[in-house]
C-alpha cells in the first residue's frame, strides 16, 4: 500500500537549485533512510512533504486517512506552555484528563492538603473513565528515556538540547502510520540513541528519516534512497550494501562516460560535414548526437576532499590543567580536575548531556574561566576548536570574506598554499556559493564551513565538540580518515 508519492518535484532558492524533477514513493511498513550531500535540499524536501514549503514544480500525495508525524531539525514551541501541554495535542481525547491529573499531582507535591487530595482523586476518576492510563504511561516512558521528568515545567526553562528532545518525544508518543524525521540523533547521548533505535525497530510504523548517523541507519533502516545530482537511487539493503553498490555505480558511470566520449568525438566530425539536406535518418542521428553529448559531458561525482594540515612544531609543554573547579549556581560541573596533556595524545571525553563536556572545552579555549585552578597552554600550541554551538557569524557576511578575515593565503599540506577562494573551492564551495551570504547556507553547509575554518590556521591541537552533527556521510568518512592520520593532539566528544 502506497503511503506517499513524490512526483517530478523541483525546488530552488534564487539561483541555487536544490533538486529538479525527482520522484519516489514510500510504501506501508518501509523504513527508509534518505541521504544526500549537504546543501542539496534534504530538509527542504521534508518541509515540502509536510506542506510547510511550496515546490517550484511537481506534487506530493499522501494517502488519505493515515496519521503522519514530523520531527523537524528546529521546532518552535510556545515557551509559556508546560511539557505535558506541548507533547499532547489539545485535540487528543486524553488531553484534558492527563493535564488535570498532572496538575493535581504537581499541586499535591507542593501542598499536601485535603483540597489537593480531593482534586487528585477526581482527576484519577476522570483518568479511569477515559481509559487514559496506558497513554499516560507511554508519555512518561518516552519522556523519562529522554531525561525529561517534570511534566509541569515550562518550555522556557528547558535548554536547547532539552527542547530538541521534547520535539523528539512529541513525534514518538502518538502511534502514527508514517513518521518523518530530520537528523533524530543530534544532541542525544549514546544510551538515548540506543533506546531510540530499539523503539523505532519495534514499531510497526512506516519511517522516512534523514540521517548522517551510519550506525543508526544500519540498526533501524532496511532501505536507502540517495539523491545524487538530481537523480534518485534506491538501495534495498543497509549501509555496507549501499557503499558497495554506489562504488559500482560510479565505476560504471566512468566507463559509460569514456565510451560516450569516444563516440562523441566521431559524431562531432559527422556534424561538422553534415549535408544540408536533412533526411529522417540524419535527424534521428542528430537527436542521438545531443544525447551522447550530454552523457559524455556529464559531471561524475568526485571523492570528497581530503583534509590536510601543515602541522606546526609542537614544543615540550602541551597543555596543563591544574586543580580546576567550575560550578553554575549550585550545580558543580567540574571538581578539582588536573591533567597534563602529552604530545600526540588522542582522548575521547564521554558523559551524559549536561555533565560538563562542552564546559570543559570552553574552559580550555578561554571562553569560560574556572572558579579555581589554572589552565596553562604551551607557547607552540595552535588550537583548532570545533564548537557544538556553531559559528558566531553575521548573516550578511559573504563566505569569501569570512575566510579572508582569518587569512588570505592558507598553508595546505606540507609544501603548498591556497588562496581563500581555492580553499573554499577545495571544500566544495563553488564560486557562486563563495559570494553568497552566510544566511543562505543550509545547516549542513554551515557545519562544513565551520570544519573548514577549524583547519585554516593549521592547528596542532584539535578540540572537536560533536563534530558529526549535520555533516553528510561523505564528509564524515573523510574526517574519520583525516583524524586517523592526524599527528597532533586530539580531544573529542561525540555520540558517533
C-alpha positions in Angstrom: 0.0 0.0 0.0 1.5 3.3 -1.1 1.6 5.9 1.7 3.4 8.8 0.0 4.3 9.6 -3.6 6.7 12.4 -4.8 6.3 13.2 -8.5 8.7 15.4 -10.5 9.5 17.7 -7.6 11.7 20.7 -8.1 12.9 23.4 -5.7 15.2 26.4 -6.0 16.2 29.3 -3.8 17.2 32.2 -6.0 19.9 30.9 -8.4 20.6 27.8 -6.2 18.8 24.7 -7.4 18.3 22.1 -4.7 16.7 19.4 -6.7 14.9 19.1 -10.0 12.3 16.6 -11.3 12.8 14.0 -8.5 10.3 11.2 -7.9 10.0 8.3 -5.4 7.4 6.6 -3.3 7.1 5.2 0.2 5.0 2.1 0.9 3.4 0.9 4.2 6.0 -0.8 6.5 9.1 0.5 4.8 11.8 2.0 7.0 13.9 4.2 4.6 16.9 6.4 5.1 17.3 9.4 2.8 20.8 10.6 2.3 22.4 13.3 0.2 25.2 15.9 0.3 24.8 19.0 2.5 23.0 21.8 0.8 21.1 19.6 -1.7 17.7 20.2 0.0 17.0 17.3 2.4 15.3 19.5 5.0 13.5 21.4 2.2 12.2 18.2 0.8 10.7 17.2 4.2 9.1 20.6 4.6 7.5 20.3 1.2 6.2 16.9 2.0 4.7 18.2 5.3 3.1 21.3 3.5 5.4 23.7 5.2 7.0 24.8 2.0 5.9 25.0 -1.7 7.7 23.3 -4.6 8.5 25.1 -7.8 7.1 22.2 -9.7 5.8 18.7 -9.0 3.5 17.2 -6.4 3.4 15.3 -3.2 0.5 12.9 -2.5 -0.1 11.4 1.0 -2.7 8.6 1.3 -5.9 9.8 2.8 -6.7 8.7 6.4 -3.2 8.0 7.6 -1.6 9.7 10.6 1.7 11.5 9.9 4.2 12.9 12.4 7.3 15.0 11.7 10.4 15.7 13.7 11.9 18.8 12.3 15.5 20.0 13.0 14.2 23.1 14.6 10.9 23.2 16.4 9.1 26.4 17.6 7.2 25.8 20.8 5.1 28.2 22.9 7.6 28.7 25.7 4.9 29.5 28.2 3.3 26.1 27.8 4.3 23.1 30.0 5.9 19.9 28.9 2.7 18.0 29.0 0.8 20.6 27.1 3.4 20.6 24.4 3.7 16.8 23.8 0.0 16.1 23.9 -2.2 17.7 21.3 -5.1 19.7 22.8 -7.4 17.8 20.4 -6.3 14.5 21.8 -9.2 12.7 23.6 -7.0 12.1 26.6 -5.6 15.7 26.8 -7.8 17.2 29.5 -7.8 14.1 31.7 -4.0 13.8 31.7 -3.4 17.6 32.0 -5.8 17.7 35.1 -4.1 14.6 36.6 -0.6 16.0 36.2 -1.6 19.4 37.6 -3.2 17.6 40.6 0.0 15.7 41.2 2.0 18.8 41.0 -0.3 20.6 43.4 -0.1 17.7 45.9 3.7 17.7 45.8 3.7 21.4 46.8 0.8 21.4 49.3 -0.5 18.2 51.0 -4.0 19.3 52.0 -7.5 17.9 52.0 -8.3 20.0 49.0 -5.3 18.9 46.9 -6.0 15.2 47.8 -9.7 15.6 46.7 -8.5 17.2 43.4 -6.2 14.3 42.8 -9.0 11.7 43.5 -11.3 13.5 41.0 -8.5 13.5 38.4 -7.9 9.8 38.9 -11.6 9.0 38.4 -11.5 11.0 35.1 -8.4 9.0 34.0 -10.3 5.8 34.8 -13.4 6.9 32.9 -11.4 7.8 29.8 -9.0 4.8 29.9 -6.2 7.3 29.8 -3.7 5.4 31.9 -1.9 3.5 29.1 -1.4 6.7 27.1 -0.1 8.5 30.2 2.3 5.7 30.9 3.6 5.9 27.2 4.1 9.7 27.7 6.2 9.2 30.8 8.1 6.2 29.4 9.2 8.2 26.3 10.0 11.4 28.3 11.9 9.6 31.0 14.1 7.8 28.4 15.0 11.3 27.1 15.7 12.5 30.7 12.6 14.8 30.9 10.8 14.0 34.2 9.0 17.2 35.3 5.8 17.3 33.1 4.7 20.6 34.6 7.8 22.6 33.9 7.5 25.3 31.3 9.3 25.0 27.9 11.1 28.3 28.6 13.0 26.6 31.4 14.4 23.9 29.0 17.8 24.2 27.3 18.2 24.0 23.5 19.1 20.3 23.8 16.2 19.5 26.0 13.8 21.3 23.6 15.1 19.1 20.8 14.4 16.0 23.0 10.9 17.4 23.7 10.3 17.6 20.0 11.5 14.0 19.5 9.2 12.8 22.3 6.2 14.6 20.7 6.9 12.8 17.4 7.0 9.4 19.2 4.2 9.5 21.7 1.3 9.1 19.4 1.1 5.9 17.4 1.3 7.2 13.8 1.3 5.4 10.4 4.1 7.5 8.8 6.9 9.2 10.7 9.3 11.7 9.0 12.5 12.5 10.9 15.2 15.1 10.2 18.5 14.1 12.0 16.9 12.5 15.0 20.1 11.5 16.8 21.5 15.1 17.0 22.1 16.1 20.7 21.3 12.7 22.1 23.5 10.7 24.4 24.6 7.2 23.3 22.2 5.5 25.6 19.3 7.6 24.3 20.3 6.7 20.7 20.4 3.0 21.5 16.9 3.3 23.1 15.6 5.2 20.1 17.0 2.6 17.7 15.2 -0.2 19.6 12.0 1.8 19.9 11.8 2.5 16.2 12.8 -1.0 15.2 9.9 -2.5 17.3 7.3 -0.1 16.0 5.1 -1.1 13.0 5.1 2.5 11.7 6.5 3.5 8.3 9.6 5.6 8.6 11.4 8.1 6.4 14.5 9.5 8.0 17.2 12.0 7.0 20.3 11.0 8.9 24.1 11.2 8.8 24.4 8.6 11.6 25.6 5.4 9.8 25.1 3.2 12.9 21.6 4.4 13.5 20.9 3.9 9.8 22.2 0.3 10.0 20.2 -0.5 13.1 16.9 1.0 12.1 16.5 1.2 8.3 16.2 -1.5 5.7 16.4 0.6 2.6 18.3 3.7 1.4 17.2 6.4 -1.0 20.1 8.6 -2.3 19.7 11.9 -4.0 22.8 12.4 -6.2 23.0 15.1 -8.9 19.2 15.3 -9.3 18.9 11.6 -9.6 17.2 9.2 -7.2 18.9 5.9 -6.5 17.3 3.0 -4.4 19.4 0.6 -2.4 17.5 -2.3 -0.8 20.0 -3.0 2.0 21.9 -1.5 4.8 24.9 0.9 4.8 27.6 -1.5 3.8 25.4 -2.6 0.8 24.9 1.0 -0.1 28.7 1.7 -0.1 29.4 -1.3 -2.2 26.7 -0.6 -4.8 27.4 3.1 -5.0 31.0 2.4 -5.7 30.0 0.0 -8.5 27.6 2.6 -9.9 30.2 5.3 -10.0 32.7 3.0 -11.7 30.1 2.1 -14.3 29.4 5.8 -14.9 33.1 6.4 -15.6 33.2 3.6 -18.1 29.9 4.8 -19.8 31.3 8.3 -20.0 34.5 7.2 -21.6 32.6 5.2 -24.1 30.2 8.1 -24.8 33.2 10.5 -25.2 34.8 8.3 -27.9 31.5 8.1 -29.8 31.0 11.9 -29.3 34.4 12.7 -30.9 33.4 10.7 -34.0 29.9 12.2 -34.2 31.3 15.8 -33.9 33.2 15.2 -37.2 30.0 14.0 -38.8 28.0 17.0 -37.5 30.7 19.4 -39.0 30.4 17.9 -42.5 26.7 17.1 -42.3 24.9 17.7 -45.7 22.3 20.5 -45.8 19.5 18.1 -46.9 18.3 16.6 -43.6 16.7 13.2 -44.1 14.6 11.5 -41.4 17.6 9.3 -40.8 20.0 12.2 -40.3 17.5 14.0 -38.0 17.5 10.8 -35.8 21.3 10.8 -35.8 21.3 14.5 -34.8 19.0 13.7 -31.8 21.2 10.8 -30.8 24.2 13.2 -31.0 22.9 15.5 -28.4 22.0 12.6 -26.1 25.6 11.3 -26.5 27.0 14.8 -25.9 25.0 15.1 -22.6 26.3 11.7 -21.4 29.9 12.5 -22.5 29.9 15.8 -20.6 28.0 14.6 -17.5 29.7 15.5 -14.2 31.0 12.4 -12.5 31.0 12.7 -8.7 34.4 13.1 -7.3 35.6 11.8 -4.0 35.1 14.2 -1.1 38.1 16.4 -0.4 40.9 15.1 1.7 41.6 17.3 4.7 45.2 18.4 5.1 47.1 20.5 7.6 50.7 21.6 7.8 51.3 20.6 11.3 53.1 23.3 13.3 56.0 22.4 15.6 55.0 21.1 19.0 57.2 22.1 22.0 57.7 20.2 25.2 54.8 21.8 27.1 51.4 21.0 25.6 48.6 21.8 28.0 48.4 21.6 31.8 45.1 21.6 33.7 45.7 22.3 37.4 43.0 21.6 40.1 40.2 23.4 38.3 36.6 23.8 39.6 33.6 25.0 37.7 30.1 25.5 39.0 26.9 27.2 37.8 25.0 28.4 40.8 24.6 25.3 43.0 25.5 22.8 40.2 29.1 21.6 40.4 30.2 20.6 36.9 34.0 20.1 37.4 35.6 19.5 40.7 39.4 19.5 41.4 40.4 18.2 38.0 44.0 18.0 36.9 45.6 16.6 33.8 48.9 17.1 31.8 48.4 16.5 28.1 51.2 14.8 26.3 52.4 15.0 22.7 50.2 13.1 20.2 47.5 12.1 22.7 44.1 11.2 21.3 41.5 11.5 24.0 37.7 10.9 23.9 35.5 12.6 26.5 32.3 10.8 27.4 29.5 11.7 29.7 25.7 12.4 29.8 24.3 15.5 28.3 24.8 18.4 30.8 27.7 16.7 32.6 30.1 19.4 31.5 31.9 18.2 28.4 31.4 21.4 26.4 32.1 23.4 29.6 35.5 21.7 29.9 36.3 22.5 26.2 35.3 26.2 26.7 37.5 26.4 29.8 40.5 25.2 27.8 39.7 27.7 25.0 39.3 30.6 27.5 35.6 31.1 26.7 34.9 30.4 30.4 37.1 31.0 33.5 37.5 28.3 36.1 36.3 29.2 39.6 39.5 27.8 41.0 42.7 26.4 39.5 44.6 27.2 36.3 45.0 26.1 32.7 48.4 26.6 31.1 49.0 26.3 27.3 52.3 25.6 25.7 53.7 28.5 23.6 53.9 26.5 20.4 50.3 25.2 20.6 47.8 26.3 18.0 44.3 25.2 18.8 41.6 24.3 16.3 38.2 24.4 18.1 35.0 22.9 16.6 32.3 24.1 18.9 28.9 22.5 19.3 27.4 26.0 19.3 28.4 26.6 15.7 29.8 29.8 14.2 29.2 33.2 15.5 29.0 34.9 12.1 26.7 37.7 10.9 24.1 36.6 8.4 25.2 39.4 5.9 28.8 38.2 5.6 29.9 36.5 2.4 31.8 33.2 2.6 34.9 34.5 0.8 35.1 37.4 3.3 34.7 35.1 6.3 37.8 33.2 5.3 39.8 36.3 4.2 39.2 37.8 7.6 41.3 35.0 9.0 43.9 34.5 6.2 44.3 35.4 2.5 46.8 32.6 2.0 46.4 29.2 3.7 49.2 26.7 4.2 48.0 23.4 2.8 49.6 20.1 3.4 53.4 20.0 3.6 54.5 22.2 0.7 51.7 24.3 -0.8 49.4 27.2 -0.1 45.9 28.0 -1.3 44.1 31.4 -1.7 40.9 31.9 0.3 38.9 31.2 -2.8 40.9 28.0 -3.6 40.5 26.8 -0.1 36.7 27.2 -0.2 36.5 25.5 -3.6 38.5 22.6 -2.2 35.8 22.1 0.4 33.1 22.1 -2.4 32.0 25.7 -2.1 31.9 26.8 -5.8 32.5 30.3 -7.0 28.8 31.4 -6.8 28.4 30.0 -3.3 31.6 31.7 -2.1 30.0 35.1 -2.8 26.8 34.0 -1.1 25.7 35.3 2.3 26.1 33.1 5.3 22.3 33.3 5.9 21.7 31.3 2.7 23.7 28.3 3.8 21.9 25.1 4.9 22.6 23.7 8.4 25.0 21.1 6.9 26.8 23.7 4.8 27.3 25.8 7.9 28.9 22.9 9.7 31.2 22.2 6.7 32.3 25.8 6.7 32.9 25.6 10.4 35.1 22.5 9.8 37.0 24.3 7.1 37.7 27.3 9.5 38.9 24.9 12.2 41.7 23.9 9.9 42.6 27.4 8.5 45.4 28.1 10.9 46.9 24.5 10.7 46.3 23.6 14.3 48.5 21.1 16.2 45.8 20.5 18.9 42.2 19.8 17.8 39.3 20.1 20.1 36.1 18.7 18.5 32.7 19.0 20.2 30.2 16.7 18.5 31.8 17.2 15.0 29.4 14.7 13.3 26.2 16.7 13.8 24.7 17.7 10.5 27.7 16.7 8.3 26.9 14.5 5.3 28.2 10.9 5.3 30.9 11.5 2.7 32.4 14.4 4.7 32.2 12.3 7.9 34.1 9.4 6.2 36.8 11.9 5.1 37.0 13.5 8.5 37.5 10.0 10.1 40.3 9.2 7.7 42.0 12.5 8.5 41.7 12.0 12.2 43.2 8.5 12.0 46.3 10.0 10.3 46.5 13.3 12.4 49.7 13.5 14.4 48.8 16.4 16.6 46.8 16.2 19.9 43.2 15.4 19.7 40.4 15.9 22.2 36.9 14.9 21.1 33.4 14.2 22.3 30.9 12.6 20.1 27.8 10.3 20.1 29.0 8.8 16.8 
